[in-house]
Amino acid sequence: MEPIAKHIVVPIDGSRNSLNSLGYLSLMFPPPHPLEVSLVYILPTLPPLLTADEDMDAEMYAELTRSELKLLRTAERVLNEGKDALLERGFPPEKIRMVQRKRHAGIAQDICRAASDQRTDVILMTRRGQTDFETVFMGRVSNRLTECCQDLPVWICGGRIRSRGVLLCIDPSENALRAVDHAGFMLSGTDVGVTLFHTLRNLRRFVPGEVIEDAPRIEALWKSRVGEQIRPYVERAKRILTGAGLPEEQISVRIVDGSRSPADDILKQAREGGYGTIALGRRGVSGIQAFLFGSVTRKILQQG
C-alpha cells in the first residue's frame, strides 16, 4: 500500500530547542515518506501603545519602521533556519512551506488559525525552551494550543526524542478510538511500532482503600468487569490500525493494573518501555474534559 501524504504544521520560534520537533519528524517520517511540512513563525508586534501616536515625530516614526523591518528579517531568518534543518535531513524543498503571520489574537490562537488555513493534519510543537522561563512559557503555549485547536490534533514534543516507539493510550470510549484512527492515518507507511496501552481503573480511585481492604471478592469482580469493558475497544483499535495499513507485527497490546493515577501509570510505562511518543485522545470515557483537556494530559505535559 502506498503511504498517504500527510501535512504537518510546525511552529518555530528561533530557539535551538524549537528545532527538536524537526528532528522528531525525521525520526518518525524519514524521507522519502510523503510528508509536507509548513514551518510557522508568529511575528511579534510592537504594542499599540507605541505605534498609535498620531503626533509621532518623523525620527520616532523612522525608528519604529526600522524595528518592524528587523522583525520581518528575524522571521525570514528563523524560517530559513528551519528549512535548512529539514533540507539537511533529506526533506525535499518542494515539500517545505514557510509561513509567517503577525501576532493578532495570541500565539496559540494564531498558530491554530495558520494551521487551519494550511489544511494541516496535525500541529507539532516543542514545549521546552533553552531556559527555565522559556520552558514555562512554551509549556503555557502548548497547553493553550490544545485548548484552542479543538478540531485539529496537536502533538507536543518534550525534547530530543530518540525512540520511535509509540504508546497509544486507549480507554473504553469512542473518543479514544478517534485518536487511534488519527494515529493509524499518520503512521501508515512507516515501520513504527505501536503499543495499545490501557491502565485498568483502580477501585481506589472511587472509594478509600479501607472500604475494600477486607473485600477481596469485590475487588476481583471489579477487575474482571473493567477488563471485559476494555477488551472490545482493544480489538476495534487493532482493526483500525491494520485497516490503516499497519502490519499486525507492528502492533502490540499492554494492559496493566492501574494505580490511583492514570497519568503516573502512563508515564511509568513510557519510561520503562522506552517509548518516544505518548498518544492520547482528546476526551475520555465521560466525554467531558478528560485526557487532552483534563488533568491526565496536563500532568503528562508537566512531568513527561
C-alpha positions as CSV (number, residue, x, y, z in Angstrom):
1,M,0.0,0.0,0.0
2,E,1.4,3.4,-1.0
3,P,1.8,5.6,2.1
4,I,-0.7,8.5,2.2
5,A,0.7,12.0,2.1
6,K,0.4,13.9,5.4
7,H,0.7,17.6,6.1
8,I,2.2,18.8,9.4
9,V,2.4,22.4,10.7
10,V,5.5,23.1,12.9
11,P,5.6,26.4,14.8
12,I,9.2,27.6,15.4
13,D,10.5,30.5,17.5
14,G,14.2,30.7,16.6
15,S,15.5,28.8,19.6
16,R,17.7,25.8,19.2
17,N,15.2,23.6,21.1
18,S,12.3,24.5,18.9
19,L,14.1,22.7,16.1
20,N,13.9,19.5,18.2
21,S,10.5,18.9,16.7
22,L,12.1,18.8,13.2
23,G,14.4,16.1,14.4
24,Y,11.3,14.2,15.7
25,L,9.8,14.5,12.2
26,S,12.9,13.0,10.5
27,L,12.9,10.2,13.1
28,M,9.3,9.2,12.7
29,F,8.8,10.1,9.0
30,P,12.2,9.8,7.3
31,P,12.4,10.7,3.6
32,P,11.1,9.5,1.2
33,H,7.9,9.3,3.3
34,P,5.4,11.6,1.6
35,L,5.3,14.4,4.2
36,E,4.6,18.1,3.7
37,V,5.8,20.5,6.4
38,S,4.7,24.0,7.0
39,L,7.0,26.0,9.2
40,V,5.1,28.7,11.0
41,Y,6.5,31.8,12.7
42,I,4.2,34.1,14.6
43,L,5.7,37.5,14.1
44,P,5.9,39.6,17.3
45,T,4.4,43.1,17.0
46,L,5.1,46.3,18.8
47,P,2.5,47.3,21.3
48,P,-0.2,49.6,20.0
49,L,0.7,52.0,22.8
50,L,3.9,52.7,20.9
51,T,2.5,52.8,17.4
52,A,-0.9,54.5,17.8
53,D,0.5,58.0,18.5
54,E,-0.9,60.4,15.9
55,D,1.5,63.2,16.9
56,M,4.6,61.0,16.4
57,D,7.6,62.9,15.1
58,A,9.5,61.8,12.0
59,E,12.5,60.5,13.9
60,M,10.4,58.2,16.1
61,Y,8.4,57.1,13.1
62,A,11.6,56.1,11.3
63,E,12.9,54.3,14.3
64,L,9.7,52.3,14.7
65,T,9.8,51.5,10.9
66,R,13.3,50.2,11.3
67,S,12.2,48.0,14.2
68,E,9.4,46.5,12.2
69,L,11.8,45.7,9.3
70,K,14.1,44.0,11.8
71,L,11.1,41.9,12.9
72,L,10.5,40.8,9.3
73,R,14.2,40.0,8.8
74,T,14.1,37.9,12.0
75,A,11.1,36.0,10.7
76,E,12.9,35.3,7.5
77,R,16.0,34.1,9.3
78,V,14.1,31.8,11.7
79,L,12.1,30.2,8.9
80,N,15.2,29.7,6.7
81,E,17.0,28.1,9.6
82,G,14.1,25.7,10.0
83,K,14.0,25.0,6.3
84,D,17.8,24.3,6.2
85,A,17.4,21.9,9.1
86,L,14.8,19.9,7.2
87,L,16.9,20.0,4.0
88,E,19.9,18.7,5.9
89,R,17.7,15.8,7.0
90,G,16.8,14.9,3.4
91,F,13.4,16.6,3.1
92,P,12.7,17.8,-0.5
93,P,12.5,21.6,-0.8
94,E,9.2,21.4,-2.7
95,K,7.6,19.8,0.4
96,I,8.6,22.6,2.7
97,R,6.5,25.8,3.2
98,M,7.4,28.8,5.2
99,V,4.6,30.8,6.7
100,Q,4.8,34.0,8.8
101,R,1.9,35.6,10.5
102,K,1.7,38.8,12.6
103,R,0.6,38.2,16.1
104,H,-3.1,39.0,16.4
105,A,-5.2,37.2,18.9
106,G,-2.4,35.4,20.8
107,I,0.4,33.0,19.9
108,A,-1.7,29.8,20.4
109,Q,-4.7,31.2,18.6
110,D,-2.7,32.5,15.7
111,I,-0.9,29.1,15.3
112,C,-4.4,27.4,15.2
113,R,-5.6,29.9,12.6
114,A,-2.5,29.4,10.5
115,A,-2.8,25.6,10.7
116,S,-6.5,25.8,9.7
117,D,-5.6,27.9,6.7
118,Q,-2.9,25.4,5.7
119,R,-5.4,22.5,6.0
120,T,-3.0,20.5,8.1
121,D,-3.4,17.0,9.5
122,V,-1.6,17.8,12.8
123,I,0.3,20.6,14.7
124,L,3.7,19.6,16.1
125,M,5.2,21.9,18.8
126,T,8.0,21.7,21.2
127,R,7.4,22.7,24.8
128,R,10.9,23.0,26.1
129,G,13.0,26.2,25.7
130,Q,16.6,27.0,26.3
131,T,15.9,28.4,29.8
132,D,13.5,27.6,32.6
133,F,11.5,30.7,31.7
134,E,11.2,29.7,28.0
135,T,10.1,26.2,29.0
136,V,7.4,27.5,31.3
137,F,6.3,30.0,28.6
138,M,6.3,27.4,25.8
139,G,4.5,25.0,28.1
140,R,1.8,27.5,28.6
141,V,1.5,28.0,24.8
142,S,1.3,24.2,24.2
143,N,-1.4,23.8,26.8
144,R,-3.3,26.7,25.3
145,L,-2.8,25.2,21.9
146,T,-4.6,22.0,23.0
147,E,-7.5,24.1,24.2
148,C,-7.7,26.3,21.1
149,C,-7.3,23.7,18.4
150,Q,-10.4,21.6,19.2
151,D,-10.7,20.4,15.6
152,L,-7.0,19.7,15.0
153,P,-4.7,17.1,16.5
154,V,-1.9,18.6,18.5
155,W,1.4,16.8,19.2
156,I,3.7,18.2,21.9
157,C,7.5,17.4,21.6
158,G,9.1,17.4,25.0
159,G,12.8,17.4,23.9
160,R,15.1,15.3,21.9
161,I,13.3,12.1,21.0
162,R,15.4,9.0,20.1
163,S,12.9,6.2,20.3
164,R,10.4,5.5,17.5
165,G,8.1,3.5,19.8
166,V,4.5,4.9,20.2
167,L,2.5,4.3,23.3
168,L,-1.1,4.7,22.1
169,C,-3.3,5.0,25.2
170,I,-6.9,4.0,25.0
171,D,-10.0,3.8,27.2
172,P,-13.5,2.4,26.6
173,S,-14.7,5.5,24.6
174,E,-15.4,6.5,21.0
175,N,-13.1,9.5,21.6
176,A,-10.2,7.2,22.3
177,L,-10.9,5.3,19.0
178,R,-10.8,8.6,17.1
179,A,-7.3,9.1,18.4
180,V,-6.4,5.6,17.2
181,D,-7.8,6.4,13.8
182,H,-5.6,9.5,13.7
183,A,-2.6,7.6,14.7
184,G,-3.3,4.9,12.1
185,F,-3.5,7.5,9.4
186,M,-0.3,9.4,10.4
187,L,1.7,6.2,11.0
188,S,0.6,4.4,7.9
189,G,3.5,3.7,5.6
190,T,6.0,3.7,8.4
191,D,7.7,0.8,10.3
192,V,7.0,2.4,13.7
193,G,6.0,0.1,16.5
194,V,2.7,0.9,18.3
195,T,1.6,-0.4,21.7
196,L,-2.1,-0.1,22.6
197,F,-2.0,0.7,26.3
198,H,-4.7,0.7,28.9
199,T,-4.4,1.1,32.6
200,L,-7.2,-0.6,34.4
201,R,-9.1,1.8,36.7
202,N,-8.2,1.1,40.3
203,L,-11.2,0.8,42.5
204,R,-9.4,3.0,45.0
205,R,-9.9,5.9,42.6
206,F,-13.5,5.9,43.6
207,V,-13.5,4.8,47.3
208,P,-11.0,4.9,50.1
209,G,-8.8,1.8,50.3
210,E,-10.0,1.0,53.8
211,V,-13.5,0.4,52.4
212,I,-12.5,-2.5,50.3
213,E,-9.3,-3.8,52.0
214,D,-11.3,-6.6,53.6
215,A,-13.5,-7.3,50.5
216,P,-11.3,-9.2,48.0
217,R,-14.3,-10.6,46.1
218,I,-15.5,-7.0,45.3
219,E,-12.1,-6.0,44.1
220,A,-11.8,-9.2,42.0
221,L,-15.2,-8.6,40.5
222,W,-14.2,-5.0,39.6
223,K,-11.0,-6.1,37.9
224,S,-12.9,-8.6,35.9
225,R,-15.5,-6.2,34.8
226,V,-13.1,-3.3,33.8
227,G,-11.1,-5.9,31.9
228,E,-14.2,-7.1,30.0
229,Q,-15.1,-3.4,29.3
230,I,-11.9,-2.5,27.6
231,R,-11.4,-5.8,25.6
232,P,-13.8,-4.9,22.7
233,Y,-12.2,-1.4,22.4
234,V,-8.7,-3.0,22.1
235,E,-9.9,-5.3,19.3
236,R,-11.5,-2.4,17.5
237,A,-8.4,-0.3,17.9
238,K,-6.3,-3.1,16.4
239,R,-8.7,-3.4,13.4
240,I,-8.5,0.4,12.9
241,L,-4.7,0.3,12.8
242,T,-4.5,-2.7,10.5
243,G,-7.2,-1.2,8.3
244,A,-5.0,1.9,8.0
245,G,-2.2,-0.3,6.7
246,L,-0.1,-1.1,9.8
247,P,1.0,-4.7,9.7
248,E,-0.1,-6.8,12.8
249,E,3.6,-7.4,13.7
250,Q,4.0,-3.6,14.4
251,I,1.1,-3.6,16.9
252,S,1.2,-4.9,20.5
253,V,-1.1,-4.7,23.4
254,R,-0.3,-3.8,27.0
255,I,-2.9,-3.8,29.8
256,V,-1.8,-3.2,33.4
257,D,-3.4,-2.9,36.8
258,G,-3.8,0.8,37.4
259,S,-2.8,2.8,40.4
260,R,-4.7,5.8,41.6
261,S,-3.2,8.0,39.0
262,P,-3.6,7.1,35.3
263,A,-1.1,9.8,34.3
264,D,1.6,8.1,36.6
265,D,0.8,4.7,35.0
266,I,1.2,6.1,31.5
267,L,4.5,7.9,32.3
268,K,5.8,4.8,34.1
269,Q,5.0,2.6,31.1
270,A,6.5,5.1,28.7
271,R,9.8,5.4,30.6
272,E,10.2,1.7,31.4
273,G,9.3,0.7,27.8
274,G,11.5,3.3,26.2
275,Y,8.7,4.9,24.2
276,G,9.3,8.2,22.4
277,T,5.7,9.1,21.8
278,I,2.6,9.1,24.0
279,A,-0.7,9.4,22.1
280,L,-3.9,10.3,23.9
281,G,-7.4,11.1,22.9
282,R,-9.0,14.5,23.4
283,R,-11.7,13.3,25.8
284,G,-12.1,10.2,27.9
285,V,-14.9,8.0,29.0
286,S,-17.0,10.8,30.4
287,G,-16.9,12.7,27.1
288,I,-16.1,15.9,29.0
289,Q,-12.7,17.5,29.6
290,A,-10.7,14.3,30.2
291,F,-7.3,13.3,28.8
292,L,-6.1,16.1,26.5
293,F,-8.2,18.8,28.2
294,G,-8.0,17.3,31.6
295,S,-5.8,16.6,34.5
296,V,-4.3,13.4,33.0
297,T,-2.7,15.1,30.0
298,R,-1.8,18.3,32.0
299,K,0.2,16.1,34.3
300,I,1.9,14.2,31.5
301,L,2.8,17.5,29.8
302,Q,4.2,18.8,33.1
303,Q,6.2,15.7,34.0
304,G,6.9,14.0,30.7
